[in-house]
Amino acid sequence: MFSTQTRNINNGGHRLIIATEDNSETVSQGDATLEDAAASERDYLRRRLHDELQREPTEEELNEWLREHTAGY
């Protein structure tokens, strides 16, 4: 298991903050949408599973990982 840290950056307007495993941040100002956030999360998950599996994960593997890790929400 890993931990992530985020900081609240408030300069007015909309923003999207994504914390990564290495505690770096991606901040997007402006018109970030829920679809943008979901796509970014999916890209992160695909890279993470690729590193773990040493191959490209299938859509089924991505969906199963998401089900397992979001079941409590």
C-alpha positions in Angstrom: 0.0 0.0 0.0 1.2 3.5 -0.6 0.2 6.9 0.7 -0.4 10.1 -1.2 -0.3 13.6 0.0 -2.1 16.6 -1.5 -2.0 20.3 -0.8 -5.0 22.6 -1.1 -4.1 25.3 -3.7 -6.6 28.0 -3.7 -6.2 30.9 -6.1 -9.9 31.2 -7.1 -11.5 29.6 -10.1 -11.7 25.9 -10.8 -8.8 23.5 -10.3 -8.1 19.8 -10.3 -5.4 18.4 -8.1 -4.2 14.8 -8.6 -1.8 13.3 -6.1 0.5 10.6 -7.4 2.3 7.8 -5.7 5.6 9.8 -5.6 3.7 12.7 -3.9 4.1 15.0 -7.0 1.1 16.9 -8.0 -0.7 17.7 -11.2 -2.7 20.9 -11.1 -5.0 21.9 -13.9 -6.5 25.4 -13.8 -9.6 26.4 -15.7 -12.1 24.1 -17.4 -11.2 20.8 -15.9 -14.3 18.5 -16.0 -15.2 15.3 -14.3 -14.5 13.5 -17.6 -10.9 15.0 -17.6 -10.4 13.8 -14.0 -11.7 10.3 -14.9 -9.5 10.1 -18.0 -6.4 11.2 -15.9 -7.2 8.6 -13.3 -7.6 5.9 -15.9 -4.3 6.8 -17.5 -2.6 6.6 -14.1 -4.2 3.3 -13.3 -3.1 1.9 -16.7 0.5 2.9 -16.1 0.5 1.5 -12.6 -0.9 -1.9 -13.7 1.5 -2.0 -16.6 4.4 -1.6 -14.2 3.0 -4.3 -11.8 2.1 -6.8 -14.5 5.0 -6.0 -16.9 2.5 -5.9 -19.8 -0.4 -3.9 -21.0 -3.4 -4.5 -18.7 -6.7 -5.6 -20.3 -9.9 -3.5 -19.8 -11.2 -6.3 -17.6 -8.1 -6.0 -15.3 -8.5 -2.3 -15.1 -12.2 -2.6 -14.2 -11.5 -5.3 -11.6 -8.8 -3.2 -10.0 -11.2 -0.3 -9.8 -14.0 -2.5 -8.3 -11.7 -3.9 -5.7 -10.3 -0.5 -4.6 -13.5 1.5 -4.6 -15.9 -1.1 -3.1 -16.0 0.8 0.2 -17.0 4.2 -1.2 
